[in-house]
Amino acid sequence: MKFYRVVLRLSMIMATLFLILNRAFTKAR
């Protein structure tokens, strides 16, 4: 299923972005 693969990739990208943002916020503090 292509849709499932797209969703999986999107979730992975969102997770990485969330981690990067979290690290940036902790550094700011």
Backbone atoms as SQL, in Angstrom:
CREATE TABLE atoms (id INTEGER PRIMARY KEY, chain TEXT, resi INTEGER, resn TEXT, atom TEXT, x REAL, y REAL, z REAL);
INSERT INTO atoms VALUES
  (1, 'A', 1, 'MET', 'N', 0.850, -1.205, 0.000),
  (2, 'A', 1, 'MET', 'CA', 0.000, 0.000, 0.000),
  (3, 'A', 1, 'MET', 'C', 0.883, 1.253, 0.000),
  (4, 'A', 2, 'LYS', 'N', 0.650, 2.105, -0.971),
  (5, 'A', 2, 'LYS', 'CA', 1.453, 3.330, -1.042),
  (6, 'A', 2, 'LYS', 'C', 1.069, 4.304, 0.074),
  (7, 'A', 3, 'PHE', 'N', -0.250, 4.423, 0.319),
  (8, 'A', 3, 'PHE', 'CA', -0.726, 5.358, 1.340),
  (9, 'A', 3, 'PHE', 'C', -0.073, 5.065, 2.695),
  (10, 'A', 4, 'TYR', 'N', -0.028, 3.782, 3.059),
  (11, 'A', 4, 'TYR', 'CA', 0.567, 3.399, 4.345),
  (12, 'A', 4, 'TYR', 'C', 2.027, 3.825, 4.402),
  (13, 'A', 5, 'ARG', 'N', 2.741, 3.635, 3.292),
  (14, 'A', 5, 'ARG', 'CA', 4.160, 3.988, 3.262),
  (15, 'A', 5, 'ARG', 'C', 4.339, 5.500, 3.407),
  (16, 'A', 6, 'VAL', 'N', 3.473, 6.261, 2.744),
  (17, 'A', 6, 'VAL', 'CA', 3.552, 7.728, 2.823),
  (18, 'A', 6, 'VAL', 'C', 3.301, 8.182, 4.258),
  (19, 'A', 7, 'VAL', 'N', 2.285, 7.605, 4.886),
  (20, 'A', 7, 'VAL', 'CA', 1.969, 7.980, 6.272),
  (21, 'A', 7, 'VAL', 'C', 3.140, 7.644, 7.186),
  (22, 'A', 8, 'LEU', 'N', 3.746, 6.490, 6.966),
  (23, 'A', 8, 'LEU', 'CA', 4.868, 6.080, 7.803),
  (24, 'A', 8, 'LEU', 'C', 6.022, 7.067, 7.663),
  (25, 'A', 9, 'ARG', 'N', 6.314, 7.454, 6.418),
  (26, 'A', 9, 'ARG', 'CA', 7.414, 8.404, 6.189),
  (27, 'A', 9, 'ARG', 'C', 7.097, 9.752, 6.822),
  (28, 'A', 10, 'LEU', 'N', 5.841, 10.191, 6.696),
  (29, 'A', 10, 'LEU', 'CA', 5.453, 11.478, 7.275),
  (30, 'A', 10, 'LEU', 'C', 5.600, 11.438, 8.795),
  (31, 'A', 11, 'SER', 'N', 5.192, 10.343, 9.399),
  (32, 'A', 11, 'SER', 'CA', 5.292, 10.224, 10.859),
  (33, 'A', 11, 'SER', 'C', 6.760, 10.242, 11.287),
  (34, 'A', 12, 'MET', 'N', 7.626, 9.603, 10.492),
  (35, 'A', 12, 'MET', 'CA', 9.057, 9.588, 10.826),
  (36, 'A', 12, 'MET', 'C', 9.619, 11.006, 10.749),
  (37, 'A', 13, 'ILE', 'N', 9.253, 11.741, 9.707),
  (38, 'A', 13, 'ILE', 'CA', 9.739, 13.118, 9.543),
  (39, 'A', 13, 'ILE', 'C', 9.238, 13.980, 10.697),
  (40, 'A', 14, 'MET', 'N', 7.971, 13.822, 11.056),
  (41, 'A', 14, 'MET', 'CA', 7.410, 14.614, 12.145),
  (42, 'A', 14, 'MET', 'C', 8.123, 14.303, 13.460),
  (43, 'A', 15, 'ALA', 'N', 8.432, 13.028, 13.687),
  (44, 'A', 15, 'ALA', 'CA', 9.127, 12.626, 14.914),
  (45, 'A', 15, 'ALA', 'C', 10.511, 13.264, 14.965),
  (46, 'A', 16, 'THR', 'N', 11.228, 13.240, 13.852),
  (47, 'A', 16, 'THR', 'CA', 12.575, 13.825, 13.827),
  (48, 'A', 16, 'THR', 'C', 12.486, 15.329, 14.059),
  (49, 'A', 17, 'LEU', 'N', 11.519, 15.978, 13.413),
  (50, 'A', 17, 'LEU', 'CA', 11.359, 17.428, 13.592),
  (51, 'A', 17, 'LEU', 'C', 11.031, 17.733, 15.053),
  (52, 'A', 18, 'PHE', 'N', 10.171, 16.935, 15.656),
  (53, 'A', 18, 'PHE', 'CA', 9.798, 17.146, 17.054),
  (54, 'A', 18, 'PHE', 'C', 11.019, 17.027, 17.964),
  (55, 'A', 19, 'LEU', 'N', 11.869, 16.018, 17.688),
  (56, 'A', 19, 'LEU', 'CA', 13.072, 15.825, 18.497),
  (57, 'A', 19, 'LEU', 'C', 14.006, 17.013, 18.353),
  (58, 'A', 20, 'ILE', 'N', 14.191, 17.489, 17.128),
  (59, 'A', 20, 'ILE', 'CA', 15.087, 18.633, 16.885),
  (60, 'A', 20, 'ILE', 'C', 14.549, 19.870, 17.603),
  (61, 'A', 21, 'LEU', 'N', 13.232, 20.104, 17.488),
  (62, 'A', 21, 'LEU', 'CA', 12.638, 21.272, 18.142),
  (63, 'A', 21, 'LEU', 'C', 12.772, 21.151, 19.657),
  (64, 'A', 22, 'ASN', 'N', 12.550, 19.956, 20.181),
  (65, 'A', 22, 'ASN', 'CA', 12.658, 19.733, 21.622),
  (66, 'A', 22, 'ASN', 'C', 14.074, 20.047, 22.098),
  (67, 'A', 23, 'ARG', 'N', 15.073, 19.584, 21.342),
  (68, 'A', 23, 'ARG', 'CA', 16.469, 19.820, 21.714),
  (69, 'A', 23, 'ARG', 'C', 16.781, 21.313, 21.669),
  (70, 'A', 24, 'ALA', 'N', 16.250, 21.991, 20.646),
  (71, 'A', 24, 'ALA', 'CA', 16.501, 23.433, 20.501),
  (72, 'A', 24, 'ALA', 'C', 15.883, 24.186, 21.685),
  (73, 'A', 25, 'PHE', 'N', 14.673, 23.810, 22.071),
  (74, 'A', 25, 'PHE', 'CA', 14.012, 24.484, 23.190),
  (75, 'A', 25, 'PHE', 'C', 14.776, 24.255, 24.488),
  (76, 'A', 26, 'THR', 'N', 15.268, 23.044, 24.696),
  (77, 'A', 26, 'THR', 'CA', 16.005, 22.757, 25.927),
  (78, 'A', 26, 'THR', 'C', 17.301, 23.562, 25.936),
  (79, 'A', 27, 'LYS', 'N', 17.911, 23.746, 24.771),
  (80, 'A', 27, 'LYS', 'CA', 19.151, 24.530, 24.694),
  (81, 'A', 27, 'LYS', 'C', 18.858, 25.996, 24.993),
  (82, 'A', 28, 'ALA', 'N', 17.721, 26.494, 24.482),
  (83, 'A', 28, 'ALA', 'CA', 17.352, 27.896, 24.693),
  (84, 'A', 28, 'ALA', 'C', 17.204, 28.165, 26.188),
  (85, 'A', 29, 'ARG', 'N', 16.668, 27.195, 26.906),
  (86, 'A', 29, 'ARG', 'CA', 16.489, 27.365, 28.348),
  (87, 'A', 29, 'ARG', 'C', 17.821, 27.147, 29.041);
